[in-house]
Amino acid sequence: MGTLTHQTARGLFALAINKTLNHVNKDREKGLLELIDVSEKFMGNTFSDSNYEGTRKLIKNPDGKWMQYINRIMDELHPNVIRMTALNLGFEAALHGTKTIRKMRDINQCNIPWVILMDPTSACNLHCSGCWAAEYGNKLNLLYEDMDRVISQGKELGIYFYMFTGGEPLVRKDDIIRLCEKHHECEFHAFTNGTLVDKELCEKMGQIGNLSLSISLEGFEAVNDLRRGTGVFQKVMDAMQLLRENGQLFGTSICYTSKNVETVTSDEFLDLIIEKGCRYTWYFHYMPVGNEAVVELLPTKEQREYMYHRVREIRGAEGGKQIYAMDFQNDGEFVGGCIAGGRNYCHINPNGDVEPCVFIHYSSANIKEVSLLEALKQPLFMAYRDNQPFNNNHLRPCPMLENPHILEKMVSDTGAKSTDLQSPETVEKLYGKCHTYAADWENVARELWNSKEHKKPRYENYKK
């Protein structure tokens, strides 16, 4: 099957998207199938035939869980949000971007990420325990020009997906909207506490169509407000209601700890956020970063094993819930292990330091002083590339949480410095908080990993 040029494929993709916006189900199915055809022509043999056929089978089953989920999205979201998300996240990032990134990795012989996380500011109207941003203080900011430069350089490398973290990124919502408008072919996503969402923002998001949100939530009102502050839960519920009424794409960002694992995965909790309009939920394992981290909040090995099974149950093809659940730690088996250090993502803190991960605060490159490509070639990132995967058992993916001796060696060998400007943490101290957890999880992870066969990923983007 012949491949298509970028512009031709984008045009055909746009036409097929318009068909899916037709509310006649048969036309919608036809439009979705045409999207798959265009994707296959444009990508050539980048993805296996089984990937395309599996997607076609899903589309042709209108009674299936995930086709019902897609139809709800198509019926309930703002048409421009659907159109721009499909074009930018679907075509530009997942298809065109993936092809370009793989070529650039070969040319530059370094990791090139698929998504970049940036902190526009360290300022936040809340101070939540367990938040990595709390370690930076409240006085740091990336200028609009800094973020614009990163995105412009990123597009040259094939990066069309950018996430904003913080601090509270919506403190800088005017600059975020400005970036979305200028880089209209990119997809943007903000992790927010939700308290600054208002009708004006929702209307603007409908106009630009390329900004989605993940709202932080830790459970029901009592547990959530214990960590985030009195009244925050109700503000989040109000924000979700407003986003849903305006047809916006949003989900939740949940830090699971030893105190809330069962609550945030319960049927009652999931039913609540689905009813409020959430389409996905990110689950993030509590990380003991920072000198003030509470080690007791680390989930037990039994709780983590529960999360492994429960998340797969939630998003199963049958049963579960009509919400797409992702577990940043336990889903390593689907992405070949750790994706940090630029392998698939990296993080730029509000001081401009380019870090391998939002949870690992060490660096030797600042985006205010070097280009994005130079930052991706810094010694620590090259050490990541040389050592990935950090473990052949991808249920032990992280060089900090499950393999802390590796992170200690990489930081030491490369001379990377702590980027926590408020209370610098030595890598030796971080290792001390993780090694017991790593040892406890090792046997459980081995049993889970050996309990089923694992296909080798068709494409490995780390150096062999």
Stockholm file with secondary structure:
# STOCKHOLM 1.0

chainA/1-464         MGTLTHQTARGLFALAINKTLNHVNKDREKGLLELIDVSEKFMGNTFSDSNYEGTRKLIKNPDGKWMQYINRIMDELHPNVIRMTALNLGFEAALHGTKTIRKMRDINQCNIPWVILMDPTSACNLHCSGCWAAEYGNKLNLLYEDMDRVISQGKELGIYFYMFTGGEPLVRKDDIIRLCEKHHECEFHAFTNGTLVDKELCEKMGQIGNLSLSISLEGFEAVNDLRRGTGVFQKVMDAMQLLRENGQLFGTSICYTSKNVETVTSDEFLDLIIEKGCRYTWYFHYMPVGNEAVVELLPTKEQREYMYHRVREIRGAEGGKQIYAMDFQNDGEFVGGCIAGGRNYCHINPNGDVEPCVFIHYSSANIKEVSLLEALKQPLFMAYRDNQPFNNNHLRPCPMLENPHILEKMVSDTGAKSTDLQSPETVEKLYGKCHTYAADWENVARELWNSKEHKKPRYENYKK
#=GR chainA/1-464 SS CCCCCHHHHHHHHHHHHHHHTSSSHHHHHHHHHHHHHHHHHHHTTSSCHHHHHHHHHHHTCTTSHHHHHHHHHHHHSCHHHHHHHIIIIIIIIIIIIHHHHHHHHHHHTSCCCSEEEECSBSCCSCCCTTCGGGGGCSCCBCCHHHHHHHHHHHHHHTCCEEEECSSCGGGGHHHHHHHHHHTTTSEEEEEECSTTCCHHHHHHHHHHCCEEEEEECCSSHHHHHHHHCTTHHHHHHHHHHHHHHTTCCEEEEEEECTTTHHHHTSHHHHHHHHHTTCCEEEEEECCCCSTTCCGGGSCCHHHHHHHHHHHHHHTCSSSSCSSEEEETTTTGGGTTSCCTTTTSEEEECTTCBEESBTTBCEESCBTTTSCHHHHHTSHHHHHHHHHCSSCSSTTSCCTTTTCHHHHHHHHHHHTCEECCSSSCCCHHHHHHHHHHHHHHHHHHHHHHHHTSCCCCCSCCCSCC
#=GC SS_cons         CCCCCHHHHHHHHHHHHHHHTSSSHHHHHHHHHHHHHHHHHHHTTSSCHHHHHHHHHHHTCTTSHHHHHHHHHHHHSCHHHHHHHIIIIIIIIIIIIHHHHHHHHHHHTSCCCSEEEECSBSCCSCCCTTCGGGGGCSCCBCCHHHHHHHHHHHHHHTCCEEEECSSCGGGGHHHHHHHHHHTTTSEEEEEECSTTCCHHHHHHHHHHCCEEEEEECCSSHHHHHHHHCTTHHHHHHHHHHHHHHTTCCEEEEEEECTTTHHHHTSHHHHHHHHHTTCCEEEEEECCCCSTTCCGGGSCCHHHHHHHHHHHHHHTCSSSSCSSEEEETTTTGGGTTSCCTTTTSEEEECTTCBEESBTTBCEESCBTTTSCHHHHHTSHHHHHHHHHCSSCSSTTSCCTTTTCHHHHHHHHHHHTCEECCSSSCCCHHHHHHHHHHHHHHHHHHHHHHHHTSCCCCCSCCCSCC
//
